[in-house]
Amino acid sequence: MSAAGWQGQRRPQTALALRDPPWVRALLIVLAVSVLLSFLVLPLAVVLMEALRPGLDAYAAALADDNTHHALLITLVAALLTVPLNLIFGIAAAWLVTRFRFPGKSLLITLIDLPFSVSPVVVGLSLVLLYGAHGWFGAWLVANGVKVVFALPGIVLATIFVTVPFVARELIPLMQAQGREEEEAALVLGANGWQVLRHVTLPNIRIGLLYGVILCNARAMGEFGAVSVVSGHIRGQTVTLPLHVEMLYQEYQTAAAFAVASMLALLALATLLAQHALEALRRPHPPEETSP
Amino acid sequence: MLIRLLSLGLAAGLAAVAGNASAERSILNVSYDPTREFYRAFNEHFIAQWQQQTGEKITVNQSHGGAGKQARAVIDGLEADVVTLAMAYDIDQIATRTGLIPTDWQTRLPNQSAPYYSTIVFLVRTGNPKGIKDWGDLVREGVAVVTANPKTGGGARFNYLAAWEYGLRTGGSEEAARDFITRLYRNVPVLDTGARGSTNTFLQRGIGDVLIAWENEAHLALAELGPGKVDLVVPPRSVKALPPVAVVEGNAERHGTLDIARAYLEALYSPAAQRIAARYYYRPIAPEHAEPADLARFPDLELFTVEEALGGWVEAQKKHFADGGVFDQIHQR
């Protein structure tokens, strides 16, 4: 039976692990769990507790506020614009980097990583310097009545900049490991480029892609620094959820601030759940995985 | 399917965002940190009054932040219809750099375009354990002072200049003032960028023995936290701050909101607005309209303006806060 075979294979490893004295194992477990609790669970629990301290009515009131709704809308719109763009860019970039050799390839990889190393504040300021009233394109934008900074386009631009690496960074190692044999086989069998992409490349990178999208989306909804610089902080107009949290906190509306913060946390949780749901949906008929 | 759903949602979202912006006439008031509560109350009053007088329903949007940062944002293209900032210097900056505000803006409204005024006071821990009564007490050994960075915060510049004036007056010379201010900033453990930031440092994070703060900010903190956590100390002499207001004519004209913007600022001088100002801890310039109980919260003290005592803002800015100025010199040590 295959199960027995599997167990048989694993037994030596388990035995090896069992050789550690019990106190070492207990210590490691306690350490891992306490780190997890104190650094991950506790802060999130505090947010929820603070949010709920004045009672459910106050919590509901904070979430029912028009400005909160608008902040949520701005955040969702920014994420909805950012994620598909990064998805397309990420696939294209990863494909280019892993399937072709060309001069300047390492430069391109470095460029993709740039947003990881540049401080978000610098990103925001550079947008102001480019699109602000006295920036490079400022005169033209003002003359044509186009608002970029201190309006939604600026927020979206800032969000796109800081999230550029997420999808590509997930895909590059994955596609490198997979190699190009399957795609070449498809080409030999007469598939055109679009067919290769749809039936070979995309199914292979599905999980990595999904993970990249989740990360990209989380960062897009949570981005603070770059968006703060280009937002203008106009309530009900250019305020995203993270900015709204800060403004409420500064106005001594601590409970409301935590209520909105918990909403942000719930959004993140919802994305994770969506990821699992999507994976589960696909599970009934997955393409047979080759042994790793 | 998924893509179609997403793009539908996106279209609806964009429509909502765009529709929200164009449904009715609105003005944007770009202000500094401690005015949030006052303008929330005043906007409500003004919107109701405007509707009563003209039948038109309008919106007043607010943007708050450190005064210097807000002026910078307007210069960079934040489309304010009116600015209500901490000091004339910031509005002058907008006027000279963008031309959106006429340079004689300060003469357009009464009292040098300042509808209310305020001063700088101290917040101390309950019972005033360090016995802080005047500016001189701030430089004593072991007193931790919380104030913001005067290069970025409007209120922090007033804090700095009030202390400088004390050093100048009591020491009798420029060197004495410089020595005083050096010792004072040696006692500052954290320099936040704005007034609200340093208030939070003092109250929420519990850092420092004394917070140098706007009078209205101090009162607001007292009211928000409830009595018994911190005490208010009013020094015998402090600086008079006249936070001015101006219509950003260039922007308002383009938006077609010049009439609302002008009426908005004029309404700040009305009896009702003066009463609201006093309620939110700004000293009204027409105190006869305020509630006596509100006025009782403003103790008498000697007030001097930066113009009278220190030769005006342009000079003070150049001498103290410009790059390489006195603050940079003393802070580097």
Interface residues (C-beta under 8 A of the other chain):
Chain A: H70 L73 I74 L76 V77 L80 L81 P84 V128 Y131 G132 A133 H134 G135 G138 V142 K147 V149 F150 L152 G232 H233 I234 R235 G236 Q237 M247 Y249 Q250 E251 Y252
Chain B: L6 G9 L10 G13 L14 A16 V17 N20 A21 L28 D33 R36 E37 N61 Q62 S63 H64 G65 A73 I75 D76 G77 L78 E79 R97 T98 R196 N200 L220 A221 E224
